[in-house]
């Protein structure tokens, strides 16, 4: 999935109005704070508001200036001070949890500010050079929808200037990315420097109009968009290309790893805690990764023997990476196959879940402009107002590198019962504050999606040894992350060392592996969340099954895990333990 969307959503805070229910003064003050902060954050991050269906600021970009970042941090410190005036002891149990999660978010936001990570506003996975993708998440039905987008195009030069100012400050403070990943950016910039405005990604909304818009208005809007792209978008990217190639790229680090940033070891330790929602150290994560790699490798050896392959593990990996039987010949064939896999999963969900979301999802291809630098797939959440379904994006670039044996595990992760099921269900929990419905914790969100891959066994979807090996490959992929992410950012591993470790332990294709390693380089610590969360969910499932015996119900367990939205792992463990205790008491009373 596009993991930056989740980081943006973390900063979105509000309340669900509890009409008709009496509130204590402290409860009212808490919910009033939620509501005011929601509006503040939507106003401060209009792109985020737009993707959530809040169109009040559809005509503007986020103020990315240095002054705005400082101002928002000062505001966040004020929110924490305000929160401190609310007596937590006077709140209900539900509001105490809301209070704690709200506080945790603001403490982490102010804690992150001091590292100046905002001086790295883009990488090869996304940034201002891919901002045209925002239009794919928006509704275009009325004249105002189009005029708002044109207003964004016309103010794009200021947006670009602010981005460049951040990056120049990053050069001064040595807060820059490694050169090896940023060398991918010039080609992405070139894709925005078009001679024909109608070929620009920013023009895409004007390729079709609803029948409600008169032909004369359509022509007027097309002409305005064409002019804005010619006069604002393209010149901005030409200017950006010159800055990026001549100033920024030469200032980037020759080596990889957060350790070389100012206070890099402390920054990385912060990100490890942030993304795992635990107090583990980089070294502890590294050791967990080594153990998981060894465990999964042993399971892979068993599957390899079942297939009757005669040769070494490395030879088997080469066979899986290269044999034509494992690949589709064209992007079109690959796309159709992904849709078939998704529909194969859907009917099995009722055996695993009591509660399913109402929101649908669709399968679309990753835009060609970014596909070469993007991993195999990602998910984009639907709009809460129902104007946009969830979307499972699949990479059709070079189908000869997209093996069939990975498709089931990948689809389980990104669509259902992975990201779409979990995120859509959370959005539909109207009784919860919006910061919990639309926000989340990466360890939970990605941990759940990785756990969802293992549910292919429960649903009997891995119906041949190769697809099962694909599931193990994907689990190994996330175990390898624990080793290589900490290796790169804490142990000074080289990029080549990390790529080789990945190649030695998983049969994913080299293109995917290189893109993955470059993603970890650009986003320290984020990749640690997946395996951390999955291990915790599996641990809790095993505990519940062991303690409840024949009273254990997998569908009920899933309801409990998903029933509070995305939460830190310690909160999840507490919730499941309370459920086990209640079920155990019920079991004992029935026995007596």
C-alpha positions as CSV (number, residue, x, y, z in Angstrom):
1,X,0.0,0.0,0.0
2,X,1.0,3.8,-0.2
3,X,2.4,4.0,3.2
4,X,2.8,8.0,3.3
5,X,-1.1,8.3,3.3
6,X,-1.1,6.5,6.6
7,X,1.5,8.9,8.1
8,X,-0.7,11.8,7.0
9,X,-3.8,10.2,8.4
10,X,-2.1,9.9,11.8
11,X,-2.2,13.6,12.2
12,X,-6.0,13.8,11.6
13,X,-8.0,14.2,14.8
14,X,-11.7,14.7,15.6
15,X,-14.7,13.4,17.5
16,X,-17.8,11.5,16.8
17,X,-20.6,13.5,18.3
18,X,-22.4,11.5,21.0
19,X,-25.8,13.1,20.6
20,X,-28.3,12.5,23.3
21,X,-25.7,11.2,25.8
22,X,-25.0,13.3,28.9
23,X,-21.3,14.3,29.1
24,X,-19.2,15.3,32.1
25,X,-17.4,18.7,31.8
26,X,-14.1,16.8,31.2
27,X,-15.6,14.6,28.6
28,X,-17.2,17.6,26.8
29,X,-13.8,19.4,26.9
30,X,-12.1,16.3,25.5
31,X,-14.5,16.0,22.6
32,X,-14.5,19.7,21.9
33,X,-10.7,19.4,21.6
34,X,-11.0,16.5,19.2
35,X,-13.4,18.5,17.1
36,X,-11.4,21.6,16.9
37,X,-8.2,19.7,16.1
38,X,-9.9,17.8,13.3
39,X,-10.8,21.1,11.6
40,X,-7.4,22.5,12.3
41,X,-5.6,19.5,10.8
42,X,-7.9,19.4,7.8
43,X,-7.2,23.1,7.1
44,X,-3.5,22.6,7.6
45,X,-3.3,19.5,5.3
46,X,-5.9,20.2,2.5
47,X,-4.7,17.3,0.3
48,X,-5.5,15.0,3.2
49,X,-8.9,16.6,3.7
50,X,-9.6,16.2,0.0
51,X,-8.8,12.5,0.0
52,X,-11.2,12.1,3.0
53,X,-14.0,13.8,1.1
54,X,-13.8,17.1,2.9
55,X,-13.8,19.6,0.1
56,X,-13.5,22.9,2.0
57,X,-9.9,23.4,1.0
58,X,-9.9,21.7,-2.4
59,X,-8.3,24.7,-4.0
60,X,-5.0,24.8,-2.1
61,X,-1.9,22.9,-1.2
62,X,-0.4,22.4,2.3
63,X,1.8,25.3,3.5
64,X,5.1,23.5,3.5
65,X,7.2,26.5,4.5
66,X,9.7,26.4,7.3
67,X,7.6,28.9,9.2
68,X,4.5,26.7,8.8
69,X,6.3,23.7,10.2
70,X,7.4,25.6,13.2
71,X,4.0,27.1,13.7
72,X,2.3,23.7,13.6
73,X,4.7,22.3,16.1
74,X,4.1,25.2,18.4
75,X,0.3,24.5,18.0
76,X,0.8,20.8,18.9
77,X,2.7,21.8,22.1
78,X,-0.3,24.0,23.0
79,X,-2.7,21.0,22.4
80,X,-0.7,18.9,24.8
81,X,-0.9,21.7,27.4
82,X,-4.7,22.0,26.8
83,X,-5.1,18.2,27.1
84,X,-3.3,18.4,30.5
85,X,-6.1,20.6,31.9
86,X,-8.6,17.7,31.3
87,X,-8.9,15.4,34.3
88,X,-8.5,11.9,32.8
89,X,-9.8,10.2,35.9
90,X,-13.3,11.8,35.3
91,X,-13.6,10.2,31.9
92,X,-15.2,6.9,30.9
93,X,-13.0,3.9,30.1
94,X,-13.6,4.5,26.4
95,X,-12.7,8.2,26.6
96,X,-9.6,7.4,28.7
97,X,-8.4,5.3,25.8
98,X,-9.2,8.1,23.4
99,X,-7.3,10.5,25.7
100,X,-4.3,8.2,25.8
101,X,-4.1,7.7,22.1
102,X,-4.6,11.3,21.3
103,X,-1.9,12.3,23.8
104,X,0.5,9.6,22.3
105,X,0.0,11.0,18.8
106,X,0.9,14.6,19.9
107,X,3.8,13.5,22.0
108,X,5.3,11.6,19.0
109,X,4.6,14.5,16.6
110,X,6.4,17.0,18.8
111,X,9.1,14.4,19.5
112,X,9.7,13.9,15.7
113,X,9.8,17.6,15.0
114,X,13.2,18.1,16.7
115,X,14.8,15.7,14.2
116,X,13.7,17.9,11.3
117,X,12.7,14.9,9.2
118,X,10.3,17.3,7.4
119,X,13.4,18.6,5.6
120,X,13.2,15.4,3.5
121,X,9.9,16.2,1.7
122,X,10.3,13.7,-1.1
123,X,12.0,10.5,-2.2
124,X,11.9,8.1,-5.1
125,X,8.6,6.7,-3.9
126,X,6.7,10.0,-3.9
127,X,6.7,13.7,-3.3
128,X,5.9,16.8,-5.3
129,X,7.0,15.1,-8.5
130,X,4.1,12.6,-8.1
131,X,1.5,15.1,-6.7
132,X,-0.5,14.7,-9.9
133,X,-1.7,11.4,-8.3
134,X,-3.8,13.4,-5.9
135,X,-6.4,13.9,-8.6
136,X,-7.0,10.1,-8.8
137,X,-8.3,10.3,-5.2
138,X,-10.7,13.2,-5.8
139,X,-14.3,13.5,-7.0
140,X,-14.8,15.5,-10.2
141,X,-18.6,16.0,-10.7
142,X,-19.3,19.7,-10.5
143,X,-17.8,22.8,-12.1
144,X,-16.4,23.7,-8.7
145,X,-14.5,20.4,-8.5
146,X,-12.7,21.3,-11.7
147,X,-12.1,24.9,-10.8
148,X,-10.7,23.9,-7.4
149,X,-8.2,21.7,-9.2
150,X,-7.3,24.5,-11.6
151,X,-6.7,26.8,-8.6
152,X,-4.3,24.2,-7.3
153,X,-2.5,24.1,-10.6
154,X,-2.2,27.9,-10.7
155,X,-0.7,28.1,-7.2
156,X,1.7,25.2,-7.8
157,X,4.8,27.5,-8.2
158,X,4.5,28.6,-4.6
159,X,4.1,25.0,-3.5
160,X,7.2,24.1,-5.5
161,X,9.2,27.1,-4.0
162,X,8.3,26.0,-0.5
163,X,9.5,22.4,-1.3
164,X,12.8,23.7,-2.7
165,X,13.3,25.9,0.4
166,X,12.9,22.9,2.6
167,X,15.4,20.9,0.6
168,X,17.9,23.8,0.6
169,X,17.6,23.9,4.4
170,X,18.1,20.2,4.4
171,X,21.4,20.7,2.5
172,X,22.5,23.2,5.1
173,X,21.6,20.8,8.0
174,X,22.8,17.7,6.2
175,X,19.3,16.3,6.3
176,X,19.4,14.7,2.9
177,X,18.8,11.3,1.4
178,X,21.5,9.0,-0.1
179,X,22.5,9.8,-3.6
180,X,21.8,6.2,-4.9
181,X,18.0,6.5,-4.3
182,X,17.7,10.2,-5.3
183,X,19.3,9.4,-8.7
184,X,15.9,8.0,-9.6
185,X,14.1,11.4,-9.2
186,X,15.3,13.3,-12.4
187,X,13.4,10.8,-14.6
188,X,10.3,11.3,-12.6
189,X,10.7,15.1,-12.9
190,X,11.2,14.7,-16.7
191,X,7.8,12.9,-16.9
192,X,6.2,16.2,-15.7
193,X,7.9,18.4,-18.3
194,X,5.6,17.8,-21.2
195,X,5.3,19.5,-24.5
196,X,1.6,18.7,-24.8
197,X,-0.3,19.7,-21.7
198,X,-3.0,17.1,-22.3
199,X,-0.4,14.4,-21.8
200,X,0.3,15.7,-18.2
201,X,-0.9,13.7,-15.3
202,X,-2.3,17.0,-13.9
203,X,-4.6,17.1,-16.9
204,X,-6.2,13.7,-16.3
205,X,-9.4,15.0,-14.6
206,X,-10.3,16.9,-17.8
207,X,-10.2,13.8,-20.0
208,X,-13.8,13.1,-19.1
209,X,-16.7,15.1,-17.7
210,X,-20.0,14.2,-16.1
211,X,-23.2,14.9,-18.2
212,X,-24.1,17.6,-15.7
213,X,-21.4,20.0,-17.1
214,X,-22.4,21.8,-20.3
215,X,-20.1,21.5,-23.3
216,X,-19.2,25.2,-23.2
217,X,-18.0,24.9,-19.6
218,X,-16.1,21.8,-20.5
219,X,-14.2,23.7,-23.2
220,X,-13.5,26.6,-20.8
221,X,-12.2,24.3,-18.1
222,X,-10.0,22.4,-20.5
223,X,-8.5,25.6,-21.8
224,X,-7.9,26.9,-18.2
225,X,-6.2,23.6,-17.3
226,X,-4.1,23.6,-20.4
227,X,-2.9,27.2,-19.7
228,X,-2.1,26.4,-16.1
229,X,-0.1,23.4,-17.0
230,X,1.8,25.3,-19.7
231,X,2.4,28.4,-17.5
232,X,2.7,27.1,-14.0
233,X,3.3,23.3,-13.8
234,X,5.8,22.8,-16.6
235,X,7.9,25.9,-15.8
236,X,7.9,24.9,-12.1
237,X,9.3,21.4,-12.9
238,X,11.9,22.8,-15.3
239,X,13.1,25.1,-12.5
240,X,13.0,22.2,-10.0
241,X,15.0,19.9,-12.4
242,X,17.8,22.5,-12.5
243,X,17.9,22.8,-8.7
244,X,17.7,19.1,-8.1
245,X,20.4,18.1,-10.6
246,X,22.8,21.0,-9.9
247,X,22.4,21.6,-6.2
248,X,20.5,18.9,-4.4
249,X,21.8,15.6,-5.9
250,X,25.5,16.6,-5.5
251,X,24.8,17.3,-1.8
252,X,23.3,13.9,-1.1
253,X,25.2,11.3,0.9
254,X,27.4,8.8,-1.0
255,X,26.7,6.1,1.6
256,X,23.3,4.8,2.9
257,X,21.9,4.7,6.4
258,X,20.3,7.1,8.9
259,X,23.4,6.7,11.1
260,X,25.1,9.4,9.0
261,X,22.3,12.0,9.6
262,X,22.7,14.6,12.4
263,X,21.9,12.6,15.6
264,X,21.2,9.7,13.3
265,X,21.4,6.9,15.9
266,X,18.9,8.7,18.1
267,X,16.6,9.5,15.2
268,X,16.6,5.9,14.1
269,X,15.9,4.6,17.6
270,X,13.0,7.0,17.7
271,X,11.6,5.6,14.4
272,X,12.0,2.0,15.6
273,X,9.9,2.8,18.7
274,X,7.4,4.8,16.7
275,X,6.8,2.3,13.9
276,X,6.7,-0.8,16.1
277,X,4.8,0.9,19.0
278,X,7.2,-1.0,21.3
279,X,10.3,-0.1,23.3
280,X,12.6,-2.5,21.4
281,X,16.0,-1.4,20.3
282,X,17.5,-1.7,16.8
283,X,19.7,-4.6,18.0
284,X,16.8,-6.5,19.5
285,X,14.9,-6.1,16.2
286,X,17.9,-7.3,14.3
287,X,18.1,-10.5,16.4
288,X,14.4,-11.2,16.1
289,X,14.9,-10.9,12.3
290,X,17.7,-13.4,12.3
291,X,15.6,-15.9,14.2
292,X,12.6,-15.5,12.0
293,X,14.7,-15.8,8.8
294,X,16.1,-19.1,10.1
295,X,12.7,-20.5,11.0
296,X,11.1,-19.6,7.7
297,X,14.1,-20.9,5.7
298,X,13.5,-24.3,7.3
299,X,9.9,-24.3,6.1
300,X,11.0,-23.3,2.6
301,X,13.3,-26.3,2.5
302,X,10.3,-28.6,3.3
303,X,8.2,-27.1,0.5
304,X,11.1,-27.3,-2.0
305,X,11.4,-31.0,-1.2
306,X,7.6,-31.5,-1.7
307,X,7.9,-30.1,-5.3
308,X,10.5,-32.7,-6.1
309,X,13.1,-30.1,-7.2
310,X,16.6,-31.6,-7.5
311,X,19.1,-28.9,-6.7
312,X,20.3,-26.4,-4.2
313,X,18.1,-23.6,-2.6
314,X,19.8,-21.0,-4.7
315,X,19.1,-23.0,-7.9
316,X,15.4,-23.3,-6.7
317,X,15.3,-19.6,-6.3
318,X,16.7,-19.0,-9.8
319,X,14.1,-21.5,-11.1
320,X,11.2,-19.5,-9.5
321,X,12.6,-16.2,-10.7
322,X,13.1,-17.2,-14.3
323,X,11.1,-20.2,-15.5
324,X,8.5,-18.9,-18.0
325,X,5.7,-21.1,-16.5
326,X,5.6,-18.7,-13.5
327,X,5.0,-15.5,-15.5
328,X,2.3,-13.9,-17.8
329,X,3.5,-12.5,-21.1
330,X,1.7,-9.2,-21.2
331,X,0.5,-6.6,-18.8
332,X,-3.1,-7.2,-19.9
333,X,-2.9,-10.9,-19.0
334,X,-1.3,-10.1,-15.6
335,X,-4.0,-7.5,-14.8
336,X,-6.8,-9.9,-15.6
337,X,-5.2,-12.6,-13.4
338,X,-5.0,-10.2,-10.5
339,X,-8.7,-9.5,-10.7
340,X,-9.5,-13.3,-10.8
341,X,-7.4,-13.9,-7.7
342,X,-9.2,-11.1,-5.9
343,X,-12.6,-12.5,-6.7
344,X,-11.4,-16.0,-5.7
345,X,-10.8,-14.7,-2.1
346,X,-14.1,-12.8,-1.6
347,X,-16.5,-15.7,-1.1
348,X,-14.2,-17.2,1.6
349,X,-14.4,-14.2,4.0
350,X,-17.6,-15.2,5.7
351,X,-15.9,-18.3,7.1
352,X,-13.2,-16.0,8.8
353,X,-15.2,-12.9,9.9
354,X,-18.4,-12.1,11.6
355,X,-18.3,-8.5,10.5
356,X,-17.4,-7.4,7.0
357,X,-17.2,-3.7,5.7
358,X,-19.9,-2.4,3.4
359,X,-17.4,-0.4,1.3
360,X,-16.3,-2.2,-1.9
361,X,-12.9,-2.2,-3.5
362,X,-11.5,-2.4,-7.0
363,X,-8.3,-3.4,-8.8
364,X,-6.4,-0.9,-10.8
365,X,-2.9,-0.6,-12.4
366,X,-0.2,1.5,-10.8
367,X,0.4,4.6,-13.0
368,X,3.0,4.0,-15.6
369,X,5.0,7.1,-14.6
370,X,5.9,5.7,-11.2
371,X,5.6,1.9,-11.8
372,X,9.3,1.3,-12.5
373,X,10.3,2.7,-9.1
374,X,7.4,1.1,-7.2
375,X,7.0,-2.2,-5.5
376,X,4.6,-5.0,-6.6
377,X,1.4,-3.4,-5.3
378,X,-0.2,-1.1,-2.8
379,X,-3.6,-0.1,-1.4
380,X,-5.4,3.2,-1.3
381,X,-8.2,3.5,1.2
382,X,-11.7,4.6,0.0
383,X,-13.3,7.9,0.8
384,X,-15.4,7.8,4.0
385,X,-18.2,9.7,2.2
386,X,-18.6,6.9,-0.2
387,X,-17.4,8.9,-3.3
388,X,-14.4,6.6,-3.9
389,X,-14.0,2.8,-3.3
390,X,-10.9,1.3,-1.8
391,X,-8.3,0.5,-4.5
392,X,-5.8,-2.3,-4.8
393,X,-3.1,-1.1,-7.2
394,X,-1.0,-3.7,-9.0
395,X,2.3,-3.2,-10.8
396,X,2.1,-4.3,-14.5
397,X,5.6,-3.0,-15.4
398,X,7.7,-5.8,-16.8
399,X,5.3,-8.7,-16.3
400,X,8.2,-11.1,-16.8
401,X,9.3,-10.0,-13.2
402,X,5.9,-10.5,-11.6
403,X,5.6,-14.2,-10.7
404,X,2.3,-16.0,-10.5
405,X,3.3,-17.7,-7.2
406,X,3.3,-14.4,-5.3
407,X,-0.1,-13.2,-6.5
408,X,-2.3,-14.9,-3.9
409,X,-0.3,-13.7,-0.8
410,X,0.0,-10.2,-2.3
411,X,-3.7,-9.9,-2.9
412,X,-4.6,-11.2,0.6
413,X,-2.3,-8.5,2.0
414,X,-3.4,-5.5,0.0
415,X,-7.1,-6.1,-0.5
416,X,-9.0,-8.6,1.6
417,X,-8.8,-9.8,4.3
418,X,-5.8,-7.4,4.6
419,X,-5.8,-3.7,4.1
420,X,-9.2,-3.1,2.6
421,X,-11.1,-5.2,5.1
422,X,-9.3,-3.7,8.1
423,X,-9.3,0.0,7.0
424,X,-12.8,0.0,5.5
425,X,-14.1,-1.6,8.7
426,X,-12.4,1.0,10.9
427,X,-13.8,3.8,8.8
428,X,-17.3,2.5,9.4
429,X,-17.0,2.6,13.2
430,X,-19.1,5.7,13.6
431,X,-19.1,5.5,17.4
432,X,-15.3,6.2,17.5
433,X,-13.5,9.5,17.2
434,X,-12.4,10.1,13.6
435,X,-8.7,10.2,14.6
436,X,-9.1,6.5,15.4
437,X,-11.4,5.7,12.4
438,X,-9.1,7.3,9.8
439,X,-5.7,7.2,11.6
440,X,-3.8,4.2,12.7
441,X,-0.5,2.6,13.8
442,X,1.7,1.0,11.2
443,X,2.5,-2.0,13.4
444,X,-1.2,-2.8,13.6
445,X,-2.2,-1.9,10.1
446,X,0.7,-3.6,8.4
447,X,0.9,-6.4,11.0
448,X,-2.7,-7.2,10.3
449,X,-2.1,-7.3,6.5
450,X,0.8,-9.6,6.9
451,X,-1.2,-11.8,9.3
452,X,-3.9,-11.8,6.6
453,X,-1.5,-13.6,4.2
454,X,-1.4,-16.5,6.6
455,X,-5.2,-16.8,6.5
456,X,-4.8,-18.2,3.0
457,X,-4.1,-21.4,4.8
458,X,-7.3,-21.2,6.9
459,X,-9.2,-20.5,3.7
460,X,-7.4,-23.3,1.7
461,X,-6.3,-20.8,-0.9
462,X,-2.7,-22.0,-1.2
463,X,-3.8,-25.0,-3.3
464,X,-0.3,-25.8,-4.8
465,X,3.2,-25.9,-3.3
466,X,4.3,-22.9,-5.4
467,X,1.6,-20.6,-4.1
468,X,2.4,-21.8,-0.5
469,X,6.1,-21.1,-1.2
470,X,4.9,-17.7,-2.4
471,X,3.3,-17.1,1.0
472,X,6.5,-18.2,2.8
473,X,8.5,-15.9,0.4
474,X,6.3,-13.0,1.5
475,X,6.7,-13.8,5.2
476,X,10.5,-14.2,4.7
477,X,10.4,-10.8,2.9
478,X,9.1,-9.1,6.1
479,X,11.6,-11.1,8.3
480,X,14.4,-10.0,6.1
481,X,13.3,-6.4,6.6
482,X,14.0,-6.7,10.3
483,X,17.6,-7.6,9.4
484,X,18.4,-5.3,6.5
485,X,16.6,-2.2,7.9
486,X,18.5,-2.3,11.1
487,X,21.6,-3.4,9.2
488,X,21.4,-0.3,6.9
489,X,20.5,2.3,9.5
490,X,22.2,1.0,12.7
491,X,25.0,-1.3,11.6
492,X,26.3,0.6,8.6
493,X,25.5,-2.0,6.0
494,X,26.0,-1.1,2.4
495,X,23.2,-1.1,-0.1
496,X,24.9,-4.0,-1.9
497,X,25.2,-6.0,1.3
498,X,21.5,-5.5,2.0
499,X,20.5,-6.5,-1.5
500,X,22.6,-9.7,-1.4
501,X,21.2,-10.7,2.0
502,X,17.7,-10.3,0.5
503,X,18.6,-12.3,-2.6
504,X,20.1,-15.1,-0.5
505,X,17.0,-15.6,1.5
506,X,14.0,-14.9,-0.7
507,X,13.2,-15.7,-4.4
508,X,11.6,-12.4,-5.1
509,X,12.9,-11.0,-8.4
510,X,15.9,-8.7,-8.4
511,X,13.9,-5.7,-9.6
512,X,11.5,-6.0,-6.6
513,X,14.4,-6.6,-4.2
514,X,16.3,-3.5,-5.4
515,X,13.1,-1.3,-5.1
516,X,12.5,-2.7,-1.7
517,X,16.0,-2.0,-0.4
518,X,15.8,1.5,-1.8
519,X,12.5,2.0,0.0
520,X,14.0,1.0,3.3
521,X,16.9,3.4,2.7
522,X,14.4,6.2,2.2
523,X,12.1,5.4,5.1
524,X,14.1,4.3,8.2
525,X,12.2,2.0,10.5
526,X,8.9,1.8,8.7
527,X,9.4,-1.7,7.4
528,X,9.9,-3.0,10.9
529,X,6.2,-2.6,11.7
530,X,5.0,-5.5,9.5
531,X,6.7,-8.5,11.2
532,X,6.4,-6.9,14.6
533,X,2.6,-6.6,14.3
534,X,2.1,-10.0,12.7
535,X,4.1,-11.8,15.4
536,X,2.0,-10.1,18.1
537,X,-1.3,-11.0,16.5
538,X,-0.2,-14.7,16.0
539,X,1.0,-14.8,19.6
540,X,-2.4,-13.5,20.8
541,X,-4.2,-16.0,18.6
542,X,-2.1,-18.9,19.9
543,X,-2.7,-17.7,23.5
544,X,-6.4,-17.5,23.0
545,X,-6.7,-20.9,21.4
546,X,-4.6,-22.5,24.2
547,X,-6.5,-20.9,27.0
548,X,-10.0,-21.2,25.6
549,X,-9.8,-24.6,24.0
550,X,-13.0,-25.6,22.3
551,X,-14.5,-22.2,23.2
552,X,-12.0,-20.5,20.8
553,X,-13.8,-19.0,17.8
554,X,-11.6,-17.6,15.1
555,X,-14.3,-15.4,13.7
556,X,-14.9,-13.9,17.2
557,X,-11.1,-13.5,17.7
558,X,-10.9,-11.5,14.5
559,X,-13.8,-9.3,15.7
560,X,-11.9,-8.6,18.9
561,X,-8.7,-7.7,17.1
562,X,-10.4,-5.4,14.6
563,X,-13.1,-4.1,16.9
564,X,-11.1,-1.1,18.3
565,X,-9.6,0.1,15.0
566,X,-5.9,0.3,14.6
567,X,-4.2,0.6,18.0
568,X,-0.7,0.3,19.5
569,X,0.3,-3.3,20.1
570,X,0.2,-3.0,23.9
571,X,-3.5,-1.8,23.7
572,X,-4.3,-4.7,21.4
573,X,-2.8,-7.2,23.8
574,X,-4.7,-5.8,26.7
575,X,-8.0,-5.9,24.7
576,X,-7.4,-9.6,23.7
577,X,-6.4,-10.6,27.2
578,X,-9.6,-9.0,28.6
579,X,-11.7,-11.0,26.0
580,X,-9.9,-14.2,27.0
581,X,-10.6,-13.6,30.6
582,X,-14.3,-12.9,30.0
583,X,-14.6,-16.0,27.8
584,X,-12.9,-18.1,30.4
585,X,-15.2,-16.8,33.2
586,X,-18.2,-17.7,31.0
587,X,-16.8,-21.2,30.4
588,X,-16.2,-21.8,34.1
589,X,-19.7,-20.6,35.0
590,X,-21.2,-23.0,32.4
591,X,-19.2,-25.8,33.8
592,X,-20.4,-25.1,37.3
